[in-house]
Amino acid sequence: MTETIRIKRFVARPVIVPMSLPLQTATAAITKAPLVLIDCETDQGAVGHAYLFAITPSALKPLTATVAEMSELIAGDELLPFEIERKLTQRFTLLGLAGLQRLAQSGIDMAAWDALARSRGLPLARLLGGAPKPVKAYNSKGLGIMSVGATVEEAHKLLAEGFHAAKIRVGRPEAREDLAVVRAVRKAVGDEVALMCDYNQALTVTEAIRRGEMLDDEGLTWIEEPIRHDDYDGCARIADALRTPVQIGENFDSAFSMQAALSAEACDYLMPDVQRIGGVTGWLRAAALAHAAGVEMSTHLFSEVSAHLLCVTPTAHWLEYVDWADAVLATRLKIKDGFVLPSEEPGNGLAWDEAAVRKYLVG
């Protein structure tokens, strides 16, 4: 009989780490990564790890405090992620199950699943009923809003890291500037490389259709988040008008949001974010919806955990690779011939470099 494992506490530590490449999008610039590192300590010794991307440093303090409050609520409970999710959802329903609450609960969920996998001596993918295997990935850590020459130069650098696909940020003041960049990168890297583009919600519906039609003959894998993320009717109009597939989903705050987008036929592809969709638990629910709808599903950020999740996603499509947590990781993802190789070690593959954590810790 398997021994009961109980939660001792969740420890959250805020850090701000350097990024290998600054990223300028159409709506914001990111030069450093504010992260919350979460450890799930158990009474049997297994410790689970997860991290959250706070986006802005000002969110670090309240996000860390929310994780601490959740820890107090579930300390002493059995390490059962579905039961943890049920309890926290019930407790925070009146506050609202979105925003920082959703991020904190997702971090708790990811760390709990990691602790459970480690306690069983299994990689996360195996605990979920699958197996670690190579997952198709694109390099997304660069190619921000830059000049044509700088974009082409950076594209070569990103592909040289072992990838055959990359994502370009678009949304410059003039549509022809975006078109020039996409064409220059395509000419430089060749037709065998998959290229995606991301507007980061910068456009109106009319402008998104106009610009999308200009890009329709450029062989893009998808056009991502052209308008406000929750305007599903507008997204549906764009998806219907363009030949290039439309990708949305990184801002779904639950599987319910994703179901609403699917019902509205708002997109061709889906890409939930594990820290917004509800952690591993929320991801599994979202993957079931995508499977039922027959829609390909990709990941957003959090490459280490997401690689395991794609291994158990029936309509798995692309892994978005970024290295934003690498500065505080003791182990890093392996990349080979355009694929990311999930860790075969117990858990989700995350382990902290404690010296680096101390260096970047926010007091």
Salt bridges, closest charged atoms under 4 A:
ASP39 OD2 - ARG13 NH2 3.27
ASP39 OD1 - HIS49 ND1 2.59
GLU41 OE1 - ARG9 NE 2.87
GLU69 OE2 - ARG91 NH2 3.66
ASP77 OD2 - LYS87 NZ 2.86
GLU83 OE1 - ARG86 NE 3.17
GLU85 OE2 - ARG285 NH1 2.82
ASP114 OD2 - ARG118 NE 2.75
GLU153 OE2 - LYS157 NZ 3.75
GLU161 OE2 - LYS141 NZ 2.92
GLU174 OE1 - ARG176 NH1 3.61
ASP178 OD1 - ARG172 NH1 2.89
ASP178 OD2 - ARG211 NH1 2.84
ASP198 OD2 - LYS167 NZ 3.70
GLU207 OE2 - ARG210 NH2 2.79
GLU207 OE2 - ARG211 NE 2.83
ASP216 OD2 - ARG243 NH1 3.97
ASP217 OD1 - ARG243 NH2 2.31
GLU218 OE2 - ARG183 NE 3.12
GLU224 OE1 - LYS167 NZ 2.83
ASP230 OD1 - ARG228 NE 2.51
GLU250 OE2 - HIS300 NE2 3.26
ASP273 OD2 - HIS300 ND1 2.57
GLU320 OE2 - LYS167 NZ 2.89
GLU320 OE1 - HIS300 NE2 3.87
ASP323 OD2 - LYS141 NZ 3.03
ASP326 OD2 - ARG332 NE 3.98
GLU354 OE1 - ARG13 NH1 2.93
